[in-house]
Amino acid sequence: MLSWLQYLGARALQKATLLHNSLSIQQLGIGGGAMAKVVVVFDFDKTIIDCDSDNWVVEELDVHGLFAQLLPSLPWNRLMDKMMMELHSRGKTIQDIAECLKKVPLHPRIISTIKSAHASGCDLRVVSDSNYFFIETVLKHNGLMDCFSEINTNPSYVDAEGRLRILQYHDVNKFPSHGCTSCPPNMCKGLVMKRIQASVSAEGEKQFIYVGDGKNDFCPALTLKETDALMPRKNFPLWELICNNKMLVEANIQEWSDWEELETKLHNLTNTIFIEEKCSVRSDQLVPVDCKFETSSISAPAAVNRNVLPVPQ
């Protein structure tokens, strides 16, 4: 049985702990717009999902034979449009395609990674050579669509006959050749990244984190500065290109092998960017923020909590 003095001491310590927690959160600025300066750009295929969405639909809906037959003669983007028309001719509806996409493998840790980054205030975007219908269907099905401020990909629409049509991000008939050897003619991710960087520049300094795996992710990787971060999937084409061309890449390289590692490293990166921002000299202060205080203030209450006496019932 606790004495009254012990009870009062426990209550006081609990209140002090709650106050410390409240002050720490306010001082650190966690949540809301605290992380708005961080822009995280994700590829889609083999980065958010663990497959190529085009190949998934072609295989699951059994048009891979015709796909392989036409592949040598058609650009990939036009070939996928052709496959959607073929599916329609075989009686497959837009709902059939959507149901197929809802079965795409998505690791639980990429879901938590995206939701956590969004909740912290990061600006999340997709840059992918898939198409809008595929990406939207998968993200909505997994409760992730609202986490992204922008989806940059090949346009798609359902025509009057109910066929899914896939267009090109860059109209190759109107858009001059971008001269990029790592990107297909229909979409240069490097140009997309430059547009994103320019569009947010008016909001102040931003730090970019690019997460990808493919050959066409190398071009946007070259647009990153040394203050940015590049997260290539290990043993995939982007990672191999980086290994062979390290002198061309200015960004901080953080490779990942699985989604657990991606979640941990992305969390650490965003936290580091945030702490560095807090440790810089603020315009309204004469001295820098104490970095040691900023990084330790969250964990301190946990140590106090272990010594809090139970409150008698």
C-alpha beads as a LAMMPS data file, in Angstrom:
LAMMPS data file: protein, C-alpha beads

313 atoms
312 bonds

1 atom types
1 bond types

-500.0 500.0 xlo xhi
-500.0 500.0 ylo yhi
-500.0 500.0 zlo zhi

Masses

1 110.0

Atoms # bond

1 1 1 0.000 0.000 0.000
2 1 1 1.430 3.364 -1.032
3 1 1 1.605 6.169 1.495
4 1 1 -0.098 9.458 0.661
5 1 1 3.280 11.121 0.161
6 1 1 4.309 8.399 -2.270
7 1 1 1.024 8.849 -4.107
8 1 1 1.527 12.627 -4.383
9 1 1 5.096 12.089 -5.513
10 1 1 3.986 9.685 -8.215
11 1 1 1.295 12.086 -9.451
12 1 1 3.748 14.969 -9.558
13 1 1 6.265 12.887 -11.468
14 1 1 3.613 11.811 -13.960
15 1 1 2.583 15.436 -14.542
16 1 1 6.213 16.450 -14.972
17 1 1 6.707 13.657 -17.496
18 1 1 3.625 14.704 -19.476
19 1 1 4.808 18.315 -19.485
20 1 1 8.262 17.219 -20.644
21 1 1 6.706 15.189 -23.450
22 1 1 4.561 18.131 -24.516
23 1 1 7.497 20.524 -24.553
24 1 1 9.674 18.085 -26.460
25 1 1 7.096 17.616 -29.203
26 1 1 6.570 21.356 -29.561
27 1 1 10.290 22.096 -29.539
28 1 1 11.011 19.442 -32.127
29 1 1 8.076 20.433 -34.305
30 1 1 7.128 16.828 -34.992
31 1 1 4.103 16.368 -37.240
32 1 1 2.235 18.864 -39.375
33 1 1 4.544 20.735 -41.733
34 1 1 7.774 19.978 -39.886
35 1 1 9.026 17.675 -42.621
36 1 1 7.541 19.607 -45.555
37 1 1 11.006 20.441 -46.822
38 1 1 11.580 16.748 -47.624
39 1 1 10.325 15.478 -50.992
40 1 1 10.387 11.692 -51.379
41 1 1 10.023 10.402 -54.940
42 1 1 9.179 6.731 -55.461
43 1 1 9.390 4.580 -58.534
44 1 1 6.455 2.152 -58.677
45 1 1 7.356 -1.187 -60.283
46 1 1 9.729 -3.307 -58.166
47 1 1 9.987 -0.459 -55.664
48 1 1 6.530 0.120 -54.198
49 1 1 5.252 -3.186 -55.570
50 1 1 7.351 -6.340 -55.795
51 1 1 6.854 -6.951 -59.507
52 1 1 6.466 -5.191 -62.840
53 1 1 2.798 -4.191 -63.086
54 1 1 2.729 -4.531 -66.885
55 1 1 4.165 -8.038 -66.772
56 1 1 1.808 -8.931 -63.929
57 1 1 -1.309 -8.072 -65.949
58 1 1 0.027 -9.705 -69.117
59 1 1 0.799 -12.944 -67.272
60 1 1 -2.253 -13.075 -65.017
61 1 1 -4.703 -12.350 -67.847
62 1 1 -2.917 -14.739 -70.204
63 1 1 -1.843 -12.561 -73.121
64 1 1 1.871 -13.229 -72.679
65 1 1 2.069 -15.231 -75.917
66 1 1 0.968 -12.335 -78.102
67 1 1 3.002 -9.953 -75.970
68 1 1 6.216 -11.907 -76.629
69 1 1 5.377 -12.130 -80.324
70 1 1 4.930 -8.357 -80.735
71 1 1 7.676 -7.211 -78.354
72 1 1 10.447 -7.077 -81.008
73 1 1 8.382 -4.806 -83.256
74 1 1 6.670 -2.356 -80.874
75 1 1 7.898 0.067 -78.187
76 1 1 6.883 -1.139 -74.721
77 1 1 4.370 1.629 -74.076
78 1 1 2.532 1.090 -77.370
79 1 1 2.691 -2.660 -76.837
80 1 1 0.887 -2.354 -73.502
81 1 1 -1.829 -0.279 -75.158
82 1 1 -2.135 -3.050 -77.748
83 1 1 -2.446 -5.649 -74.974
84 1 1 -5.283 -3.724 -73.343
85 1 1 -7.134 -3.716 -76.660
86 1 1 -6.484 -7.443 -77.009
87 1 1 -7.872 -8.102 -73.539
88 1 1 -11.028 -6.200 -74.462
89 1 1 -11.428 -8.277 -77.623
90 1 1 -11.241 -11.413 -75.453
91 1 1 -14.070 -10.187 -73.264
92 1 1 -11.984 -8.871 -70.367
93 1 1 -13.481 -5.776 -68.757
94 1 1 -11.886 -2.865 -66.948
95 1 1 -13.144 -4.473 -63.731
96 1 1 -11.263 -7.679 -64.600
97 1 1 -8.054 -5.688 -65.004
98 1 1 -8.669 -3.869 -61.727
99 1 1 -9.256 -7.127 -59.840
100 1 1 -6.038 -8.496 -61.305
101 1 1 -4.119 -5.432 -60.104
102 1 1 -5.544 -5.737 -56.596
103 1 1 -3.626 -9.012 -56.269
104 1 1 -0.260 -7.370 -56.997
105 1 1 2.286 -8.287 -54.275
106 1 1 2.826 -5.409 -51.874
107 1 1 4.960 -5.920 -48.775
108 1 1 3.363 -4.703 -45.499
109 1 1 6.522 -2.756 -44.667
110 1 1 6.298 -0.572 -47.785
111 1 1 2.753 0.306 -46.734
112 1 1 3.923 1.349 -43.265
113 1 1 6.920 3.167 -44.781
114 1 1 4.738 5.287 -47.041
115 1 1 2.150 6.014 -44.361
116 1 1 4.821 6.957 -41.832
117 1 1 6.632 9.294 -44.230
118 1 1 3.346 10.940 -45.180
119 1 1 2.295 11.324 -41.533
120 1 1 5.603 13.024 -40.706
121 1 1 4.872 15.689 -43.315
122 1 1 7.053 14.549 -46.209
123 1 1 5.840 15.406 -49.704
124 1 1 5.511 12.033 -51.479
125 1 1 5.388 11.639 -55.258
126 1 1 5.492 8.835 -57.808
127 1 1 7.536 8.897 -61.016
128 1 1 6.878 5.735 -63.008
129 1 1 6.800 4.407 -66.566
130 1 1 3.726 2.325 -65.709
131 1 1 0.355 4.029 -66.264
132 1 1 -2.121 5.965 -64.173
133 1 1 -4.870 3.329 -64.024
134 1 1 -2.502 0.603 -62.817
135 1 1 -0.897 2.808 -60.163
136 1 1 -4.136 4.379 -58.947
137 1 1 -5.836 0.986 -58.640
138 1 1 -3.022 -0.518 -56.553
139 1 1 -2.542 2.520 -54.313
140 1 1 -6.266 2.966 -53.659
141 1 1 -6.731 -0.718 -52.885
142 1 1 -3.983 -0.525 -50.271
143 1 1 -5.091 2.787 -48.765
144 1 1 -2.080 4.728 -50.056
145 1 1 -3.445 7.007 -52.773
146 1 1 -3.997 9.975 -50.455
147 1 1 -0.384 9.781 -49.263
148 1 1 0.900 11.073 -52.600
149 1 1 0.647 14.643 -53.816
150 1 1 1.428 13.760 -57.422
151 1 1 1.534 10.732 -59.736
152 1 1 3.809 11.233 -62.751
153 1 1 3.247 8.430 -65.236
154 1 1 1.815 7.555 -68.637
155 1 1 -1.797 8.756 -68.955
156 1 1 -4.580 6.209 -69.363
157 1 1 -8.323 6.326 -69.861
158 1 1 -11.290 4.096 -70.645
159 1 1 -12.685 4.806 -74.107
160 1 1 -16.326 4.765 -75.230
161 1 1 -16.153 1.031 -75.935
162 1 1 -14.868 0.238 -72.448
163 1 1 -11.269 -0.404 -73.468
164 1 1 -8.386 0.766 -71.315
165 1 1 -6.117 2.927 -73.448
166 1 1 -2.549 3.764 -72.441
167 1 1 -0.910 6.905 -73.803
168 1 1 2.630 8.257 -73.690
169 1 1 3.858 10.711 -71.062
170 1 1 5.875 12.484 -73.755
171 1 1 4.147 12.602 -77.120
172 1 1 7.035 11.359 -79.255
173 1 1 5.489 13.011 -82.322
174 1 1 5.507 16.458 -80.690
175 1 1 8.151 16.193 -77.995
176 1 1 11.737 16.542 -79.229
177 1 1 14.136 13.718 -78.438
178 1 1 15.438 14.107 -74.898
179 1 1 18.696 12.405 -75.858
180 1 1 18.672 10.191 -72.775
181 1 1 20.136 6.720 -73.259
182 1 1 18.722 5.250 -70.043
183 1 1 15.081 6.317 -70.565
184 1 1 12.568 5.143 -73.194
185 1 1 11.265 7.670 -75.770
186 1 1 7.853 7.967 -74.089
187 1 1 9.152 9.128 -70.698
188 1 1 12.377 10.683 -69.473
189 1 1 12.316 10.552 -65.681
190 1 1 15.187 13.021 -65.521
191 1 1 13.066 15.696 -67.190
192 1 1 10.186 14.861 -64.863
193 1 1 12.462 15.284 -61.835
194 1 1 13.743 18.626 -63.103
195 1 1 10.153 19.815 -63.472
196 1 1 9.350 18.709 -59.905
197 1 1 12.463 20.418 -58.561
198 1 1 11.567 23.633 -60.366
199 1 1 7.935 23.506 -59.224
200 1 1 8.831 23.373 -55.520
201 1 1 11.786 25.769 -55.626
202 1 1 9.566 28.771 -54.851
203 1 1 8.639 27.163 -51.512
204 1 1 12.215 27.373 -50.275
205 1 1 15.056 24.905 -50.065
206 1 1 13.992 21.288 -50.459
207 1 1 15.852 18.056 -49.931
208 1 1 14.993 15.172 -52.219
209 1 1 15.070 11.454 -51.576
210 1 1 14.706 9.260 -54.659
211 1 1 13.772 5.578 -54.272
212 1 1 14.041 3.328 -57.318
213 1 1 15.425 0.215 -58.938
214 1 1 15.457 0.398 -62.734
215 1 1 17.715 1.585 -65.518
216 1 1 15.411 4.531 -66.202
217 1 1 15.865 5.692 -62.589
218 1 1 19.503 6.552 -63.291
219 1 1 18.609 9.685 -65.259
220 1 1 16.644 11.310 -62.388
221 1 1 19.389 10.193 -60.000
222 1 1 21.786 12.479 -61.852
223 1 1 19.582 15.501 -61.078
224 1 1 20.113 15.084 -57.320
225 1 1 22.533 17.265 -55.363
226 1 1 24.956 16.231 -52.637
227 1 1 22.415 17.312 -50.020
228 1 1 19.872 14.862 -51.493
229 1 1 19.692 11.089 -51.055
230 1 1 19.445 8.273 -53.574
231 1 1 18.039 4.911 -52.475
232 1 1 18.683 2.204 -55.101
233 1 1 17.436 -1.343 -54.651
234 1 1 20.534 -3.518 -54.317
235 1 1 21.437 -5.855 -57.204
236 1 1 18.944 -4.181 -59.529
237 1 1 19.837 -2.163 -62.676
238 1 1 19.920 1.259 -60.971
239 1 1 22.281 -0.042 -58.285
240 1 1 24.549 -1.589 -60.931
241 1 1 24.653 1.653 -62.932
242 1 1 25.578 3.580 -59.798
243 1 1 28.338 1.095 -58.947
244 1 1 29.811 1.573 -62.417
245 1 1 29.371 5.362 -62.502
246 1 1 29.872 6.561 -58.927
247 1 1 31.660 9.720 -60.018
248 1 1 28.510 10.891 -61.818
249 1 1 26.285 10.680 -58.741
250 1 1 26.437 13.542 -56.240
251 1 1 23.684 12.381 -53.875
252 1 1 24.130 10.436 -50.650
253 1 1 23.648 6.781 -51.674
254 1 1 21.632 4.554 -49.329
255 1 1 21.082 1.126 -50.881
256 1 1 18.390 -1.267 -49.681
257 1 1 17.783 -4.976 -50.181
258 1 1 14.309 -5.466 -48.712
259 1 1 11.423 -3.364 -47.458
260 1 1 12.428 -3.662 -43.816
261 1 1 15.774 -2.088 -44.660
262 1 1 14.093 0.538 -46.833
263 1 1 11.756 1.501 -43.997
264 1 1 14.612 1.830 -41.501
265 1 1 16.910 3.797 -43.796
266 1 1 14.203 6.146 -45.064
267 1 1 13.109 6.853 -41.491
268 1 1 16.707 7.575 -40.485
269 1 1 17.246 9.835 -43.488
270 1 1 14.176 11.970 -42.862
271 1 1 14.988 12.223 -39.160
272 1 1 18.560 13.263 -39.952
273 1 1 17.376 15.967 -42.347
274 1 1 14.967 17.231 -39.710
275 1 1 17.565 17.295 -36.922
276 1 1 20.089 19.056 -39.160
277 1 1 17.492 21.702 -39.955
278 1 1 16.795 22.213 -36.250
279 1 1 20.511 22.454 -35.531
280 1 1 21.073 25.224 -38.056
281 1 1 21.095 28.861 -37.021
282 1 1 17.580 30.292 -37.132
283 1 1 17.073 33.758 -38.466
284 1 1 15.445 34.901 -35.224
285 1 1 18.139 33.486 -32.945
286 1 1 21.628 34.659 -32.116
287 1 1 22.945 31.165 -31.357
288 1 1 22.374 27.743 -32.955
289 1 1 19.898 25.313 -31.461
290 1 1 21.555 22.853 -29.080
291 1 1 21.730 19.658 -31.159
292 1 1 22.321 17.406 -28.181
293 1 1 19.202 18.717 -26.503
294 1 1 17.132 18.269 -29.649
295 1 1 18.150 14.663 -30.199
296 1 1 17.909 13.550 -26.584
297 1 1 14.715 15.259 -25.476
298 1 1 12.433 12.557 -26.863
299 1 1 14.082 9.655 -25.105
300 1 1 14.488 11.351 -21.711
301 1 1 10.854 10.920 -20.565
302 1 1 11.048 7.193 -21.273
303 1 1 13.762 6.889 -18.635
304 1 1 11.654 8.893 -16.185
305 1 1 8.593 6.738 -16.848
306 1 1 10.360 3.609 -15.671
307 1 1 10.603 5.134 -12.179
308 1 1 7.026 6.365 -11.889
309 1 1 5.232 4.747 -8.960
310 1 1 1.857 3.136 -9.649
311 1 1 -1.136 5.249 -8.730
312 1 1 -3.282 3.536 -6.068
313 1 1 -6.796 2.625 -7.169

Bonds

1 1 1 2
2 1 2 3
3 1 3 4
4 1 4 5
5 1 5 6
6 1 6 7
7 1 7 8
8 1 8 9
9 1 9 10
10 1 10 11
11 1 11 12
12 1 12 13
13 1 13 14
14 1 14 15
15 1 15 16
16 1 16 17
17 1 17 18
18 1 18 19
19 1 19 20
20 1 20 21
21 1 21 22
22 1 22 23
23 1 23 24
24 1 24 25
25 1 25 26
26 1 26 27
27 1 27 28
28 1 28 29
29 1 29 30
30 1 30 31
31 1 31 32
32 1 32 33
33 1 33 34
34 1 34 35
35 1 35 36
36 1 36 37
37 1 37 38
38 1 38 39
39 1 39 40
40 1 40 41
41 1 41 42
42 1 42 43
43 1 43 44
44 1 44 45
45 1 45 46
46 1 46 47
47 1 47 48
48 1 48 49
49 1 49 50
50 1 50 51
51 1 51 52
52 1 52 53
53 1 53 54
54 1 54 55
55 1 55 56
56 1 56 57
57 1 57 58
58 1 58 59
59 1 59 60
60 1 60 61
61 1 61 62
62 1 62 63
63 1 63 64
64 1 64 65
65 1 65 66
66 1 66 67
67 1 67 68
68 1 68 69
69 1 69 70
70 1 70 71
71 1 71 72
72 1 72 73
73 1 73 74
74 1 74 75
75 1 75 76
76 1 76 77
77 1 77 78
78 1 78 79
79 1 79 80
80 1 80 81
81 1 81 82
82 1 82 83
83 1 83 84
84 1 84 85
85 1 85 86
86 1 86 87
87 1 87 88
88 1 88 89
89 1 89 90
90 1 90 91
91 1 91 92
92 1 92 93
93 1 93 94
94 1 94 95
95 1 95 96
96 1 96 97
97 1 97 98
98 1 98 99
99 1 99 100
100 1 100 101
101 1 101 102
102 1 102 103
103 1 103 104
104 1 104 105
105 1 105 106
106 1 106 107
107 1 107 108
108 1 108 109
109 1 109 110
110 1 110 111
111 1 111 112
112 1 112 113
113 1 113 114
114 1 114 115
115 1 115 116
116 1 116 117
117 1 117 118
118 1 118 119
119 1 119 120
120 1 120 121
121 1 121 122
122 1 122 123
123 1 123 124
124 1 124 125
125 1 125 126
126 1 126 127
127 1 127 128
128 1 128 129
129 1 129 130
130 1 130 131
131 1 131 132
132 1 132 133
133 1 133 134
134 1 134 135
135 1 135 136
136 1 136 137
137 1 137 138
138 1 138 139
139 1 139 140
140 1 140 141
141 1 141 142
142 1 142 143
143 1 143 144
144 1 144 145
145 1 145 146
146 1 146 147
147 1 147 148
148 1 148 149
149 1 149 150
150 1 150 151
151 1 151 152
152 1 152 153
153 1 153 154
154 1 154 155
155 1 155 156
156 1 156 157
157 1 157 158
158 1 158 159
159 1 159 160
160 1 160 161
161 1 161 162
162 1 162 163
163 1 163 164
164 1 164 165
165 1 165 166
166 1 166 167
167 1 167 168
168 1 168 169
169 1 169 170
170 1 170 171
171 1 171 172
172 1 172 173
173 1 173 174
174 1 174 175
175 1 175 176
176 1 176 177
177 1 177 178
178 1 178 179
179 1 179 180
180 1 180 181
181 1 181 182
182 1 182 183
183 1 183 184
184 1 184 185
185 1 185 186
186 1 186 187
187 1 187 188
188 1 188 189
189 1 189 190
190 1 190 191
191 1 191 192
192 1 192 193
193 1 193 194
194 1 194 195
195 1 195 196
196 1 196 197
197 1 197 198
198 1 198 199
199 1 199 200
200 1 200 201
201 1 201 202
202 1 202 203
203 1 203 204
204 1 204 205
205 1 205 206
206 1 206 207
207 1 207 208
208 1 208 209
209 1 209 210
210 1 210 211
211 1 211 212
212 1 212 213
213 1 213 214
214 1 214 215
215 1 215 216
216 1 216 217
217 1 217 218
218 1 218 219
219 1 219 220
220 1 220 221
221 1 221 222
222 1 222 223
223 1 223 224
224 1 224 225
225 1 225 226
226 1 226 227
227 1 227 228
228 1 228 229
229 1 229 230
230 1 230 231
231 1 231 232
232 1 232 233
233 1 233 234
234 1 234 235
235 1 235 236
236 1 236 237
237 1 237 238
238 1 238 239
239 1 239 240
240 1 240 241
241 1 241 242
242 1 242 243
243 1 243 244
244 1 244 245
245 1 245 246
246 1 246 247
247 1 247 248
248 1 248 249
249 1 249 250
250 1 250 251
251 1 251 252
252 1 252 253
253 1 253 254
254 1 254 255
255 1 255 256
256 1 256 257
257 1 257 258
258 1 258 259
259 1 259 260
260 1 260 261
261 1 261 262
262 1 262 263
263 1 263 264
264 1 264 265
265 1 265 266
266 1 266 267
267 1 267 268
268 1 268 269
269 1 269 270
270 1 270 271
271 1 271 272
272 1 272 273
273 1 273 274
274 1 274 275
275 1 275 276
276 1 276 277
277 1 277 278
278 1 278 279
279 1 279 280
280 1 280 281
281 1 281 282
282 1 282 283
283 1 283 284
284 1 284 285
285 1 285 286
286 1 286 287
287 1 287 288
288 1 288 289
289 1 289 290
290 1 290 291
291 1 291 292
292 1 292 293
293 1 293 294
294 1 294 295
295 1 295 296
296 1 296 297
297 1 297 298
298 1 298 299
299 1 299 300
300 1 300 301
301 1 301 302
302 1 302 303
303 1 303 304
304 1 304 305
305 1 305 306
306 1 306 307
307 1 307 308
308 1 308 309
309 1 309 310
310 1 310 311
311 1 311 312
312 1 312 313
